[in-house]
């Protein structure tokens, strides 16, 4: 399966009479790193939500990992999401849980042993430069540190597709650089497909990438 995402004449809307993404066709191959840009309100986050089944196509076809998102059943959708890594702009951490427990949430849900969870948490927190903060709670961390926990959680199960919504939008330069390095490495070393919605592509980026932009009319173009 070479295409991880395949859209054909895809239209997305929250209400029948208000189309946000209009009749777009594109594909994303395994191992691609994709940036999606566009003006505020153009539908970038809406498009990303359709990739993990939070919004269904109004018309056209959308395949994610070979699964038809028009017809996907609830149990299949849950299974698909278990193989995705999703990074939210507002982190979506559980404040009552330690950093370590937040990171291993996908492994805990999947029933992995405590030993595997501990080992993976240690490895990932080392990668995001948060060694020693395992037993801290999210609200004891800075925003940049919280987002790095979010990225570590997204990588916990070695997903085939990472979806990130403005992952560095409100972060300091250090945390932003850590996150871009992590996403680059996941793409290059693990052949993970990465799709990032952002208002600005980083000025220094070390691997080849593709760039889609959405205009104010809900059309999507690839920038070459």
Backbone as a ProteinNet text record, in pm:
[ID]
protein_1_A
[PRIMARY]
XXXXXXXXXXXXXXXXXXXXXXXXXXXXXXXXXXXXXXXXXXXXXXXXXXXXXXXXXXXXXXXXXXXXXXXXXXXXXXXXXXXXXXXXXXXXXXXXXXXXXXXXXXXXXXXXXXXXXXXXXXXXXXXXXXXXXXXXXXXXXXXXXXXXXXXXXXXXXXXXXXXXXXXXXXXXXXXXXXXXXXXXXXXXXXXXXXXXXXXXXXXXXXXXXXXXXXXXXXXXXXXX
[TERTIARY]
85.8	0	89.2	98.8	188.7	121.7	-10.3	-80.5	-138.4	-93.4	-146.5	-277.5	-283.6	-404.9	-438.5	-564	-609.2	-746	-753.9	-880.4	-919.5	-1045.8	-1096.3	-1225.8	-1221.8	-1341.2	-1402.1	-1316.3	-1358	-1416.5	-1536.2	-1599.2	-1629.5	-1592.1	-1615.1	-1696.8	-1789.2	-1866.8	-1921.5	-1951	-2016.2	-2167.1	-2211.2	-2353.9	-2368.7	-2480.3	-2503.3	-2478	-2516.3	-2512.4	-2382.4	-2288.6	-2163.8	-2043.7	-2003.6	-1890	-1759.9	-1670.6	-1544.2	-1431	-1417.2	-1323.6	-1406.9	-1372.3	-1462.2	-1398.3	-1443.8	-1413.6	-1262.8	-1187.4	-1041.2	-994.8	-888.9	-828.4	-677.7	-622.4	-478.2	-443.8	-315.9	-272.3	-145.5	-125	-3	54.1	180.9	243.8	310.3	336.3	409	544.5	575.9	704.1	708.9	597.4	593.1	590.2	653.4	634.2	558.5	440.1	351.6	318.3	337.7	287.8	159	58.8	-64.1	-75.4	-76.6	-89.2	-214.9	-244	-360	-406.5	-487.8	-533.7	-623.2	-637.1	-726	-866.5	-928.6	-1066.1	-1076.2	-961.1	-966.9	-1001.1	-990.2	-1029	-915	-799.4	-681.9	-711.6	-761.8	-789.9	-905.4	-1001.7	-1114.4	-1064	-973.3	-916.5	-843.3	-764.3	-690.5	-786.5	-896.6	-995.6	-1055.5	-1070.6	-1128	-1033.5	-902.7	-804.8	-814.2	-865.5	-884.6	-1032.3	-1118.1	-1258.9	-1342	-1295.4	-1372.5	-1480.4	-1464.2	-1565.9	-1569.7	-1690.9	-1704.1	-1719.1	-1674.3	-1692.7	-1839.9	-1867.9	-2004	-2024.3	-1919	-1922.7	-1779.2	-1766.6	-1634.7	-1582.7	-1458.2	-1398.3	-1273.9	-1255.1	-1136.4	-1093.4	-971.5	-913.6	-795.9	-794.5	-681.4	-629.3	-504.1	-449.1	-531.8	-591.6	-672.7	-815.5	-852.2	-988.1	-1075	-1196	-1290.9	-1357.5	-1323.4	-1375	-1522.7	-1580.1	-1724.6	-1804.4	-1747	-1824.4	-1764.9	-1665.3	-1592.7	-1681.6	-1677.9	-1755.6	-1679.4	-1754.5	-1697.1	-1576.3	-1586.6	-1475.8	-1352.8	-1374.7	-1262.7	-1197.9	-1281.8	-1229.9	-1142	-1187	-1107.1	-973.9	-979.9	-857.3	-762.8	-817.3	-735.9	-668	-745.9	-691	-579.5	-586.8	-482.5	-348.9	-351.8	-228.1	-187.4	-257.1	-224.1	-158.8	-73.2	-22.1	-78.1	-153.5	-218.3	-162	-115	-59.3	-153.6	-212.1	-308.2	-239.8	-293.2	-234.7	-249.7	-360.9	-384	-343.7	-253.6	-185.3	-276.6	-395.6	-489.9	-425.2	-349.1	-293	-393	-378.5	-464.7	-391	-442.3	-369.1	-350.9	-440.8	-432.6	-333	-278	-182.9	-41.5	55.2	195.6	232.8	345.7	401.2	419.9	479.6	504.1	374.1	270.6	144.1	76.5	88	34.1	100.6	232.8	307.6	264.5	242.3	214	64.7	-18.8	-163.8	-199.5	-144.3	-179.3	-139	-26	19.7	-67.8	-109	-197.8	-332.1	-387.4	-514.7	-500.4	-383.8	-361.6	-324.9	-306.8	-283.4	-139	-44.6	96.1	134.5	236.9	279.9	339	338.6	397	544	612.9	755.8	778.7	699.3	711.3	674.9	568	527.2	640.3	701.7	810.1	928.9	965.9	1080.9	1056.5	936.3	903	894.8	837.8	827.8	966.8	1056.3	1193.2	1262	1246	1309.6	1253.8	1121.1	1056.9	1084.7	1082.6	1109	1254.2	1343.1	1481	1484.9	1408.3	1404.6	1351.8	1251.1	1192.4	1260.2	1375.2	1458.1	1381.7	1311.1	1238.1	1275.3	1393.6	1440	1440.7	1389.2	1382.8	1249.8	1161.2	1030	916.2	952.6	853.1	738.9	769.8	668.8	610.6	646.5	582.2	441.5	361.1	227.4	226.5	137.7	139.8	141.7	62.8	54.9	181.4	273.5	404	505.1	464.5	554.1	517.9	613.5	584.6	501.3	446.8	369.2	452.1	578	665.5	691.2	710.3	732.6	606.7	490.4	364.9	347.9	380.3	365	464.7	583.3	679.9	629.7	558.3	492.3	388.2	312.1	211.4	271.8	387.6	455.4	506.9	563.2	610.4	495	379.4	260.4	220.6	225.5	187.9	280.2	405.6	503.5	505.7	427.6	441.4	423.3	332.6	304.2	360.8	462.2	522	414	336.9	224.9	272.2	183.4	219	193.2	110.9	75.8	68.3	140.5	133.1	59.9	-40.6	-117.4	-95.1	-46.3	-13.4	-80.1	-156.7	-229.3	-157.3	-86.3	-10.3	74.8	160.5	229.9	326.6	368.7	463.7	405.5	274.1	208.9	241.2	243.7	262.2	391	487.1	603.1	726.7	815.9	945.6	1030.9	1138.2	1221.6	1282.7	1327.1	1390.1	1293	1171.7	1073.5	1030.9	1018.4	982.3	1087	1214	1321.4	1323.8	1300.6	1295	1184.6	1068.4	953.4	979.2	1033.1	1062.1	1164.8	1266.8	1367.5	1303.5	1214.4	1147	1064.3	987.6	900.7	983.4	1091.4	1182.3	1238.6	1285.4	1346.4	1245.2	1122.8	1018.4	994	990.8	966.8	1084.4	1204.9	1321.7	1369.2	1370.5	1426.9	1325.5	1198.7	1095.8	1004.7	1024.4	940	794.3	775.9	641.4	594.2	469.6	410.4	370.2	404.7	375.3	299.9	186.5	108.3	93.5	140.6	140.9	62.6	-38.9	-106.4	-28.2	9.3	86.3	59.1	75.3	61.9	194.2	303.8	434.8	528	578.6	677.8	810	877.6	1002.8	1105.5	1183.9	1279.6	1393.1	1427.4	1529.7	1461.8	1461.5	1400.4	1492.2	1526.1	1641.2	1609.2	1480.8	1445.8	1350.9	1340.2	1246.4	1103.1	1020.6	879.4	790.6	662	561.2	479.9	427.3	354.9	221.3	113	-21.3	-71.3	-139.8	-201.9	-350.9	-431.8	-576.7	-608.5	-683.4	-717.6	-849.9	-889.7	-1009.9	-1138.5	-1129.1	-1248.4	-1256.2	-1163.4	-1168.3	-1106	-1028.3	-955.5	-815.6	-758.5	-624.4	-530.3	-410.1	-309.4	-177.6	-99.7	35.6	130.4	213.9	311.2	442.8	494.4	619.5	731.5
-118.9	0	123.7	192.5	306.8	436	449.9	571.3	553.1	636.5	633.3	712	824	905.7	923.1	900.1	919.7	987.3	1106.9	1181.7	1202.2	1174.5	1190.4	1270.5	1391.6	1478.9	1495.1	1514.9	1519.6	1656.1	1652.9	1773.8	1750.4	1848.7	1839.6	1959.7	1934.5	2044	1999.5	2099.1	2069.2	2078.9	2162.8	2175.2	2161.5	2106.5	2074.6	2192.9	2312.8	2426.5	2506.3	2461	2536	2445.5	2436.7	2352.5	2423.5	2348.9	2407.7	2364.9	2235.1	2180.3	2135.3	2181.7	2163.8	2085.8	1962.9	1885.7	1875.7	1831.6	1826.2	1682.8	1667.7	1536.6	1546.6	1453.4	1451.2	1316.6	1288.6	1165.7	1195.1	1114.4	1121.7	981.4	966.7	834.7	799	671.6	623.8	693.5	745.6	811.5	957.5	1013	1156.1	1240.5	1356.5	1460.4	1572.9	1605.5	1700.9	1817.2	1938	2057.4	2102.1	2139.5	2198.4	2339.7	2438.2	2577.7	2638.2	2761	2831.4	2935.9	3031.9	3137.3	3081.6	3157.3	3117.8	3095.4	2986.2	2957.1	2888.3	2854	2792	2643.3	2581.1	2440.5	2345.6	2398.9	2313.1	2209.6	2257.2	2165.2	2072.6	2122.6	2038	1921.4	1950.2	1844.4	1742.3	1791.1	1700.3	1610.7	1669.6	1591.8	1479.2	1502.8	1398.2	1278.6	1303.4	1194.6	1097.3	1142.5	1048.5	1027	1060.2	1022.3	1107.2	1229.2	1317.8	1391.3	1392.5	1446.8	1357.2	1321.4	1231.5	1312.6	1255.8	1326.3	1353.6	1473.6	1501.8	1435.9	1442.9	1373.8	1344	1260	1216.9	1102.4	1064.9	949.6	989.2	925	945.2	810.8	769.8	646.2	680.5	624.8	641.1	501.8	477	343.6	235.3	270	174.5	161.2	229.6	220.3	333.8	299.1	395.1	472.6	601.6	681.7	717.1	693.6	713.8	604	484.2	368.1	298.7	358.1	289.6	268.6	146.2	113	160.8	175.2	232	151.6	18.7	-63.3	-52.2	-41	-24.6	113.7	214.1	349	352.9	286.3	279.5	209	103.3	30.4	119.1	193.6	284.7	388.3	448.1	552.9	499	370.1	312.6	303.9	318.8	315	454	556.7	694.5	763.3	860.1	948.7	1087.5	1141.7	1271.5	1372	1485	1591.9	1712.1	1749.5	1859.1	1989.5	2101.3	2231	2259.8	2213.4	2240.4	2121.3	2036.7	1927.8	1810.1	1837.4	1732.3	1628.8	1677.9	1590.2	1576.2	1469.4	1446.7	1503.1	1614.1	1688	1610.5	1513	1434.6	1319.4	1298	1189.8	1244.7	1162.9	1202.7	1209.8	1275.2	1282.5	1142.2	1054	917.4	849.2	862.1	794.4	853.8	986.1	1048.4	992.8	977.4	929.8	789.4	702.4	561.5	532.1	636.7	613.9	520	539.3	447.7	302.7	284.5	148.5	86.6	168.2	121.5	75.6	156.5	120.7	-11.2	-29.8	-149.9	-272.2	-253.7	-367.6	-414.1	-324.1	-361.5	-373.4	-452.7	-475.2	-347.4	-340	-225.1	-207.8	-319.5	-314.3	-246	-284.9	-223.3	-74.8	-43.5	96.3	180.8	128.8	202.4	223.3	116.7	123	224.4	219.4	310.6	455.1	474.8	610.7	669.6	590	637.7	677	591.8	617.2	745.3	757.1	870.9	1001.6	997.9	1120.9	1164.6	1068.7	1103.5	1175.6	1123.7	1184	1327.1	1351.9	1486.7	1575	1525.3	1602.3	1637	1537.7	1556.1	1448.4	1389.9	1292.1	1356.1	1282.2	1334.4	1397.2	1411.9	1475.4	1372.5	1243	1135.3	1148.5	1187	1190.2	1329.8	1424.2	1556.2	1545.3	1648.1	1655.5	1764.7	1753.8	1850.7	1997	2031.8	2172.8	2221.9	2130.3	2170.2	2198	2178.9	2197.4	2325.3	2376.3	2488.3	2437.9	2531.6	2493.1	2412	2454	2380.8	2239.5	2223.6	2089.9	2004.1	2064.2	1988.9	1938.9	2024	1981.2	1870.8	1875.9	1768.7	1636.1	1642.7	1522.1	1472.7	1566.1	1529	1458.9	1506.9	1443.7	1305.4	1294.5	1163.5	1063.6	1106.5	1019	976.9	1070.5	1039	934.1	929.2	834.3	700.8	689	575.5	439.7	430.4	299.3	285.5	367.5	363.7	370	479.5	488.9	490.2	450	457.2	596.8	677	811.6	902.9	1014.8	1117.6	1238.7	1285.1	1403.2	1509.4	1626.1	1730.3	1861.9	1918.3	2042.7	2157.5	2240.8	2354.1	2310.9	2210.8	2155.2	2251.1	2355.6	2450.3	2591.3	2602.9	2733.6	2834.2	2789	2882.7	2857.2	2789.8	2741.2	2828.4	2818.3	2884.1	2813.1	2879.6	2827.8	2692.1	2674.1	2547.9	2431.7	2446.4	2337.9	2313.3	2421.2	2405.1	2321.8	2352.5	2279.7	2132.4	2105.1	1965.9	1891.2	1954.4	1887.5	1865.1	1965.9	1945.6	1834.1	1829.1	1722.1	1584.9	1574.8	1447.2	1402.7	1495.3	1460.4	1425.9	1500.4	1467.6	1326.1	1295.8	1164.3	1051.7	1073.4	970.5	941.3	1046.8	1030.8	960.5	1007.5	959.2	822.5	802.6	679.2	566.1	599.1	496.1	484.7	572.1	574.4	603.9	680.8	720.7	836	832.3	943.4	1051.1	1176.5	1286.8	1395.5	1439.2	1548.6	1656.4	1775.9	1885.8	2004.1	2047.8	2174.1	2283.8	2388.8	2496.5	2627.9	2738	2868.6	2909.8	2838.6	2877.4	2756.7	2725.8	2618.3	2667.6	2585.3	2632	2670.8	2775.3	2826	2727.3	2649.8	2545.8	2410.5	2331.6	2199.3	2105.1	1992.7	1915.4	1796.8	1772	1659.5	1707.8	1634.7	1673.7	1670.8	1762.6	1764.3	1807.5	1782	1829.3	1939.4	2030.5	2145.9	2161	2139.4	2165.7	2296.5	2375.6	2496.4	2496.7	2541.3	2553.2	2700.7	2736.1	2877.8	2910	3036.6	3080.5	3021.6	2956	2894.2	2743.8	2692.4	2551.3	2457.8	2513.6	2430.3	2405	2292.1	2256.3	2239.5	2294.7	2288.7	2241.8	2169.5	2136.5	2242.6	2296	2399.1	2330.5	2357.9	2294.7	2397.4
0	0	0	-116.3	-125.5	-80	-106.7	-64.9	75.3	168.4	304.3	310.7	237.6	228.1	81	48.4	-89.5	-88	-146	-151.7	-298	-327.3	-463.6	-458.2	-516.3	-518.6	-379	-280.4	-139.9	-105	-45.4	9	156.2	239.9	384.3	430.7	521.8	580.5	714.9	801.2	928.6	913.9	819.7	788.7	638.5	599.2	457	364	407.5	315.3	323.2	405.6	420.4	396.3	270.8	235.4	272.8	341.4	385.8	293.4	272.8	174.2	55.2	-65.9	-179.8	-293.8	-311.3	-431.3	-458.2	-356.8	-371.1	-393.1	-468.5	-493.6	-472.4	-395.1	-369.3	-306.1	-295.2	-227.6	-148.1	-44.6	36.3	42.7	4	-1.4	131.2	149.4	268.2	276.1	394.8	415.3	375.2	323.5	289.9	417.4	410.9	513	443.3	494.4	427	520	470.2	538.4	469.6	550.3	497.6	552.9	463	504.8	441.4	480.8	427.6	526	480.8	571.5	682.2	791.1	900.7	846.6	891.1	848.6	714.1	653.5	519.9	525.4	645.5	657.2	685.2	725.2	749.6	858.9	973	1085	1051.4	975.2	931.8	848.1	755.9	672.2	758	854.3	942.3	1021.6	1070.4	1147.2	1063.1	934.4	848.3	838	857.1	846.4	964.1	1079.2	1190	1222.6	1126.7	1136.4	1228.5	1259.8	1346.4	1268.5	1136	1048.4	924.6	881.3	765.1	636.9	525	398.3	370.2	319.3	271.4	135.2	53.6	-75.3	-117.6	-219	-264.6	-179.7	-204.2	-136.3	-59.1	57.5	137.6	194.2	160	213.1	301.8	423.4	515.6	547.6	511.4	532.7	464	350.7	275.1	323.7	431.9	487.5	434.3	393.1	336.4	449.7	461.8	573	557	437.8	419.2	487.9	490.5	535.3	658.4	718.5	825.1	948.4	1001.9	1122.4	1246.9	1356	1478.6	1528.9	1527.3	1578.8	1488.8	1357.4	1263.8	1280.1	1308.8	1329.4	1454.3	1560.5	1683.5	1658.2	1577.7	1543.8	1463.6	1365.7	1286	1375.6	1465.9	1553	1642.7	1675.5	1760.7	1687.2	1554.4	1475.1	1425.3	1474.9	1439.3	1558.7	1531.8	1635.8	1609.9	1705.4	1684.9	1784.9	1731.6	1815.2	1804.8	1918.2	1920.4	1961.9	1912.1	1946.7	2096.7	2157	2299.3	2386.9	2334.8	2407	2442.3	2499.5	2540.9	2635	2731.1	2833.9	2948.2	3026.2	3143	3264.3	3318.6	3421	3551	3576.2	3699.9	3688.2	3570.2	3547.3	3537.8	3578.5	3563.4	3415.9	3390.2	3253.8	3196.9	3276.6	3230.7	3189.1	3272	3242.3	3119.1	3100.8	2980.4	2855.1	2861.6	2744.2	2704	2803.6	2771.5	2756.8	2756.1	2743.4	2627.5	2505.3	2395.5	2423.9	2493.1	2526	2634.2	2730.1	2838.5	2779.7	2689.7	2625	2549.2	2485.7	2404	2488.2	2620	2708.1	2718.3	2685.8	2699.1	2847.3	2875.4	3014	3072.8	3206.3	3275.8	3239.6	3222	3189.2	3054.7	2955.2	2821.7	2829.1	2904.9	2919.1	2979.2	3085.9	3153.6	3059.3	2988.4	2896.9	2785.9	2727.6	2617.2	2666.7	2785.7	2840.8	2861.9	2917.1	2942.5	2811.6	2708.9	2578.9	2515.2	2517.4	2451.3	2524.9	2658.1	2733.7	2717.4	2694.9	2661.4	2526.4	2429.1	2294.7	2298.6	2383.5	2387.6	2493.1	2543	2637.3	2765.1	2819.1	2945	3047.5	3032.7	3131.5	3270.2	3370	3506.5	3541.1	3439.9	3465	3462.9	3469.4	3456.6	3556.6	3680.4	3786.5	3808.7	3723.1	3727.2	3667.7	3692.2	3633.8	3526.6	3425.7	3314.8	3358.8	3461.3	3500.5	3570.4	3599.7	3654.4	3543.3	3418.5	3303.8	3229	3151.9	3061.1	2943.6	2866.4	2747.3	2649.6	2630.5	2538.3	2585.3	2716.7	2771.5	2758.8	2781.9	2767.7	2624.2	2527.8	2388.6	2355.4	2414.3	2391	2449.7	2563.5	2616.9	2517	2457.1	2357.5	2236.6	2193.2	2079.1	2118.8	2239.4	2287.1	2290.6	2338.8	2342.6	2200.5	2105.8	1967.7	1906.8	1953.2	1898.3	1972.5	2082.5	2174.7	2108.1	2011.3	1950.8	1810.1	1779.1	1644.6	1535.7	1531.1	1436.8	1291.9	1200	1057.5	1002.4	1075.8	1031.3	1152.5	1146.8	1251.1	1193.1	1266.7	1228.5	1335	1295.8	1393.2	1354	1447.7	1423.2	1493.5	1415.1	1469	1590.2	1574.2	1690.9	1758.6	1686.9	1747.7	1753.2	1737.7	1723.2	1832.1	1959.4	2070.6	2148.2	2085	2161.1	2142.9	2242.8	2232.8	2126.9	2087.3	1977.8	2012.9	2137.4	2176.7	2161.6	2218.9	2210.4	2066.4	1989.1	1847.2	1774.2	1797.7	1730.4	1771.4	1900.7	1948.4	1874.4	1861.1	1796.7	1648.3	1578.3	1435.4	1416.1	1501.7	1492.5	1511.2	1609.8	1636.7	1517.1	1460.8	1347.8	1224.1	1201.9	1091	1107.5	1230	1255.1	1239.4	1286.9	1272.5	1125.3	1045.2	901.6	834.2	863.2	790.7	839.1	970.7	1025.4	1034.7	1059.7	1076.9	955.3	854	734.2	769.6	878.3	919.5	832.1	790.5	716	815.9	787.9	879.7	803.7	860.6	802.1	909.5	878.5	974.6	919.8	995.5	967	1037.8	965.4	1027.4	955.4	1028.6	962.7	899.3	939.8	887.6	883.7	765.9	752.4	811.9	894.8	954.9	849.6	879.6	781.1	756.6	860.3	844.5	861.8	754.2	760.6	684.3	746.2	698.5	608.3	581.8	494.7	385.9	274.7	169.8	222.5	172.8	215	99.1	116.5	21.3	89.8	11.7	66.3	-5.2	68.9	18.3	78.7	0.5	55.5	19.7	115.3	95.6	79.4	-25.2	-42.3	27.8	19.6	93.5	37.1	-79.7	-139.5	-111.3	-29.7	6.2	-96.2	-190.1	-287.4	-235.2	-271.9	-222.8	-342.3	-328.3	-433.7	-374.4	-454.5	-410.9	-465.7	-375.4	-412.1	-446.4	-564.9	-608.8	-610.6
[MASK]
++++++++++++++++++++++++++++++++++++++++++++++++++++++++++++++++++++++++++++++++++++++++++++++++++++++++++++++++++++++++++++++++++++++++++++++++++++++++++++++++++++++++++++++++++++++++++++++++++++++++++++++++++++++++++++++++

